[in-house]
Amino acid sequence: MTARVQPEIVQADDLLASIDGAANAVVCQAAPIGQVTIIGPGAGPQLAGQGVLSDIIAVARRQAENS
């Protein structure tokens, strides 16, 4: 299993390139369903940053439990 959270540069025609303002988006790639994109209203940069950090901690803990 691989899990990651990271900023990436996307092509101008990518769905994520159209996300603007306080909107958030996440793309998940999983077998067998393939790619799923979720887009919704965000809470602003401070809370979004806290959410990303929380997700990174959760992933690290889960990987440590499965090691």
Phi and psi in radians as a Rosetta constraint file:
Dihedral C 1 N 2 CA 2 C 2 CIRCULARHARMONIC -2.197 0.35
Dihedral N 2 CA 2 C 2 N 3 CIRCULARHARMONIC 2.337 0.35
Dihedral C 2 N 3 CA 3 C 3 CIRCULARHARMONIC -2.367 0.35
Dihedral N 3 CA 3 C 3 N 4 CIRCULARHARMONIC 2.414 0.35
Dihedral C 3 N 4 CA 4 C 4 CIRCULARHARMONIC -2.690 0.35
Dihedral N 4 CA 4 C 4 N 5 CIRCULARHARMONIC 2.652 0.35
Dihedral C 4 N 5 CA 5 C 5 CIRCULARHARMONIC -2.295 0.35
Dihedral N 5 CA 5 C 5 N 6 CIRCULARHARMONIC 2.115 0.35
Dihedral C 5 N 6 CA 6 C 6 CIRCULARHARMONIC -2.811 0.35
Dihedral N 6 CA 6 C 6 N 7 CIRCULARHARMONIC 2.619 0.35
Dihedral C 6 N 7 CA 7 C 7 CIRCULARHARMONIC -1.314 0.35
Dihedral N 7 CA 7 C 7 N 8 CIRCULARHARMONIC 2.535 0.35
Dihedral C 7 N 8 CA 8 C 8 CIRCULARHARMONIC -2.475 0.35
Dihedral N 8 CA 8 C 8 N 9 CIRCULARHARMONIC 2.611 0.35
Dihedral C 8 N 9 CA 9 C 9 CIRCULARHARMONIC -1.424 0.35
Dihedral N 9 CA 9 C 9 N 10 CIRCULARHARMONIC 2.317 0.35
Dihedral C 9 N 10 CA 10 C 10 CIRCULARHARMONIC -2.066 0.35
Dihedral N 10 CA 10 C 10 N 11 CIRCULARHARMONIC 2.712 0.35
Dihedral C 10 N 11 CA 11 C 11 CIRCULARHARMONIC -1.166 0.35
Dihedral N 11 CA 11 C 11 N 12 CIRCULARHARMONIC 2.694 0.35
Dihedral C 11 N 12 CA 12 C 12 CIRCULARHARMONIC -1.054 0.35
Dihedral N 12 CA 12 C 12 N 13 CIRCULARHARMONIC -0.490 0.35
Dihedral C 12 N 13 CA 13 C 13 CIRCULARHARMONIC -1.588 0.35
Dihedral N 13 CA 13 C 13 N 14 CIRCULARHARMONIC 0.064 0.35
Dihedral C 13 N 14 CA 14 C 14 CIRCULARHARMONIC -1.294 0.35
Dihedral N 14 CA 14 C 14 N 15 CIRCULARHARMONIC 2.507 0.35
Dihedral C 14 N 15 CA 15 C 15 CIRCULARHARMONIC -0.955 0.35
Dihedral N 15 CA 15 C 15 N 16 CIRCULARHARMONIC -0.671 0.35
Dihedral C 15 N 16 CA 16 C 16 CIRCULARHARMONIC -1.158 0.35
Dihedral N 16 CA 16 C 16 N 17 CIRCULARHARMONIC -0.392 0.35
Dihedral C 16 N 17 CA 17 C 17 CIRCULARHARMONIC -1.188 0.35
Dihedral N 17 CA 17 C 17 N 18 CIRCULARHARMONIC -0.347 0.35
Dihedral C 17 N 18 CA 18 C 18 CIRCULARHARMONIC -1.570 0.35
Dihedral N 18 CA 18 C 18 N 19 CIRCULARHARMONIC -0.059 0.35
Dihedral C 18 N 19 CA 19 C 19 CIRCULARHARMONIC -1.266 0.35
Dihedral N 19 CA 19 C 19 N 20 CIRCULARHARMONIC 2.253 0.35
Dihedral C 19 N 20 CA 20 C 20 CIRCULARHARMONIC -2.452 0.35
Dihedral N 20 CA 20 C 20 N 21 CIRCULARHARMONIC 2.817 0.35
Dihedral C 20 N 21 CA 21 C 21 CIRCULARHARMONIC 1.125 0.35
Dihedral N 21 CA 21 C 21 N 22 CIRCULARHARMONIC -2.370 0.35
Dihedral C 21 N 22 CA 22 C 22 CIRCULARHARMONIC -1.587 0.35
Dihedral N 22 CA 22 C 22 N 23 CIRCULARHARMONIC 0.158 0.35
Dihedral C 22 N 23 CA 23 C 23 CIRCULARHARMONIC -1.242 0.35
Dihedral N 23 CA 23 C 23 N 24 CIRCULARHARMONIC 2.590 0.35
Dihedral C 23 N 24 CA 24 C 24 CIRCULARHARMONIC -2.076 0.35
Dihedral N 24 CA 24 C 24 N 25 CIRCULARHARMONIC 2.684 0.35
Dihedral C 24 N 25 CA 25 C 25 CIRCULARHARMONIC -2.558 0.35
Dihedral N 25 CA 25 C 25 N 26 CIRCULARHARMONIC 2.589 0.35
Dihedral C 25 N 26 CA 26 C 26 CIRCULARHARMONIC -2.427 0.35
Dihedral N 26 CA 26 C 26 N 27 CIRCULARHARMONIC 2.446 0.35
Dihedral C 26 N 27 CA 27 C 27 CIRCULARHARMONIC -2.019 0.35
Dihedral N 27 CA 27 C 27 N 28 CIRCULARHARMONIC 2.197 0.35
Dihedral C 27 N 28 CA 28 C 28 CIRCULARHARMONIC -2.030 0.35
Dihedral N 28 CA 28 C 28 N 29 CIRCULARHARMONIC 2.335 0.35
Dihedral C 28 N 29 CA 29 C 29 CIRCULARHARMONIC -2.011 0.35
Dihedral N 29 CA 29 C 29 N 30 CIRCULARHARMONIC 2.069 0.35
Dihedral C 29 N 30 CA 30 C 30 CIRCULARHARMONIC -2.556 0.35
Dihedral N 30 CA 30 C 30 N 31 CIRCULARHARMONIC 2.509 0.35
Dihedral C 30 N 31 CA 31 C 31 CIRCULARHARMONIC -1.502 0.35
Dihedral N 31 CA 31 C 31 N 32 CIRCULARHARMONIC 2.477 0.35
Dihedral C 31 N 32 CA 32 C 32 CIRCULARHARMONIC -1.655 0.35
Dihedral N 32 CA 32 C 32 N 33 CIRCULARHARMONIC 0.116 0.35
Dihedral C 32 N 33 CA 33 C 33 CIRCULARHARMONIC -1.443 0.35
Dihedral N 33 CA 33 C 33 N 34 CIRCULARHARMONIC -0.333 0.35
Dihedral C 33 N 34 CA 34 C 34 CIRCULARHARMONIC 1.528 0.35
Dihedral N 34 CA 34 C 34 N 35 CIRCULARHARMONIC -2.534 0.35
Dihedral C 34 N 35 CA 35 C 35 CIRCULARHARMONIC -1.581 0.35
Dihedral N 35 CA 35 C 35 N 36 CIRCULARHARMONIC 2.324 0.35
Dihedral C 35 N 36 CA 36 C 36 CIRCULARHARMONIC -2.213 0.35
Dihedral N 36 CA 36 C 36 N 37 CIRCULARHARMONIC 2.282 0.35
Dihedral C 36 N 37 CA 37 C 37 CIRCULARHARMONIC -2.016 0.35
Dihedral N 37 CA 37 C 37 N 38 CIRCULARHARMONIC 2.268 0.35
Dihedral C 37 N 38 CA 38 C 38 CIRCULARHARMONIC -2.068 0.35
Dihedral N 38 CA 38 C 38 N 39 CIRCULARHARMONIC 2.224 0.35
Dihedral C 38 N 39 CA 39 C 39 CIRCULARHARMONIC -2.225 0.35
Dihedral N 39 CA 39 C 39 N 40 CIRCULARHARMONIC 2.359 0.35
Dihedral C 39 N 40 CA 40 C 40 CIRCULARHARMONIC -2.823 0.35
Dihedral N 40 CA 40 C 40 N 41 CIRCULARHARMONIC 3.053 0.35
Dihedral C 40 N 41 CA 41 C 41 CIRCULARHARMONIC -1.168 0.35
Dihedral N 41 CA 41 C 41 N 42 CIRCULARHARMONIC 2.509 0.35
Dihedral C 41 N 42 CA 42 C 42 CIRCULARHARMONIC -1.821 0.35
Dihedral N 42 CA 42 C 42 N 43 CIRCULARHARMONIC 3.059 0.35
Dihedral C 42 N 43 CA 43 C 43 CIRCULARHARMONIC -1.890 0.35
Dihedral N 43 CA 43 C 43 N 44 CIRCULARHARMONIC 0.134 0.35
Dihedral C 43 N 44 CA 44 C 44 CIRCULARHARMONIC 1.772 0.35
Dihedral N 44 CA 44 C 44 N 45 CIRCULARHARMONIC 2.947 0.35
Dihedral C 44 N 45 CA 45 C 45 CIRCULARHARMONIC -1.126 0.35
Dihedral N 45 CA 45 C 45 N 46 CIRCULARHARMONIC -0.642 0.35
Dihedral C 45 N 46 CA 46 C 46 CIRCULARHARMONIC -1.167 0.35
Dihedral N 46 CA 46 C 46 N 47 CIRCULARHARMONIC -0.882 0.35
Dihedral C 46 N 47 CA 47 C 47 CIRCULARHARMONIC -1.207 0.35
Dihedral N 47 CA 47 C 47 N 48 CIRCULARHARMONIC -0.576 0.35
Dihedral C 47 N 48 CA 48 C 48 CIRCULARHARMONIC -1.131 0.35
Dihedral N 48 CA 48 C 48 N 49 CIRCULARHARMONIC -0.733 0.35
Dihedral C 48 N 49 CA 49 C 49 CIRCULARHARMONIC -1.086 0.35
Dihedral N 49 CA 49 C 49 N 50 CIRCULARHARMONIC -0.712 0.35
Dihedral C 49 N 50 CA 50 C 50 CIRCULARHARMONIC -1.122 0.35
Dihedral N 50 CA 50 C 50 N 51 CIRCULARHARMONIC -0.687 0.35
Dihedral C 50 N 51 CA 51 C 51 CIRCULARHARMONIC -1.133 0.35
Dihedral N 51 CA 51 C 51 N 52 CIRCULARHARMONIC -0.731 0.35
Dihedral C 51 N 52 CA 52 C 52 CIRCULARHARMONIC -1.106 0.35
Dihedral N 52 CA 52 C 52 N 53 CIRCULARHARMONIC -0.791 0.35
Dihedral C 52 N 53 CA 53 C 53 CIRCULARHARMONIC -1.068 0.35
Dihedral N 53 CA 53 C 53 N 54 CIRCULARHARMONIC -0.737 0.35
Dihedral C 53 N 54 CA 54 C 54 CIRCULARHARMONIC -1.057 0.35
Dihedral N 54 CA 54 C 54 N 55 CIRCULARHARMONIC -0.719 0.35
Dihedral C 54 N 55 CA 55 C 55 CIRCULARHARMONIC -1.134 0.35
Dihedral N 55 CA 55 C 55 N 56 CIRCULARHARMONIC -0.730 0.35
Dihedral C 55 N 56 CA 56 C 56 CIRCULARHARMONIC -1.082 0.35
Dihedral N 56 CA 56 C 56 N 57 CIRCULARHARMONIC -0.748 0.35
Dihedral C 56 N 57 CA 57 C 57 CIRCULARHARMONIC -1.100 0.35
Dihedral N 57 CA 57 C 57 N 58 CIRCULARHARMONIC -0.746 0.35
Dihedral C 57 N 58 CA 58 C 58 CIRCULARHARMONIC -1.106 0.35
Dihedral N 58 CA 58 C 58 N 59 CIRCULARHARMONIC -0.730 0.35
Dihedral C 58 N 59 CA 59 C 59 CIRCULARHARMONIC -1.122 0.35
Dihedral N 59 CA 59 C 59 N 60 CIRCULARHARMONIC -0.783 0.35
Dihedral C 59 N 60 CA 60 C 60 CIRCULARHARMONIC -1.084 0.35
Dihedral N 60 CA 60 C 60 N 61 CIRCULARHARMONIC -0.731 0.35
Dihedral C 60 N 61 CA 61 C 61 CIRCULARHARMONIC -1.116 0.35
Dihedral N 61 CA 61 C 61 N 62 CIRCULARHARMONIC -0.761 0.35
Dihedral C 61 N 62 CA 62 C 62 CIRCULARHARMONIC -1.118 0.35
Dihedral N 62 CA 62 C 62 N 63 CIRCULARHARMONIC -0.711 0.35
Dihedral C 62 N 63 CA 63 C 63 CIRCULARHARMONIC -1.159 0.35
Dihedral N 63 CA 63 C 63 N 64 CIRCULARHARMONIC -0.651 0.35
Dihedral C 63 N 64 CA 64 C 64 CIRCULARHARMONIC -1.143 0.35
Dihedral N 64 CA 64 C 64 N 65 CIRCULARHARMONIC -0.655 0.35
Dihedral C 64 N 65 CA 65 C 65 CIRCULARHARMONIC -1.179 0.35
Dihedral N 65 CA 65 C 65 N 66 CIRCULARHARMONIC -0.573 0.35
Dihedral C 65 N 66 CA 66 C 66 CIRCULARHARMONIC -1.552 0.35
Dihedral N 66 CA 66 C 66 N 67 CIRCULARHARMONIC -0.021 0.35
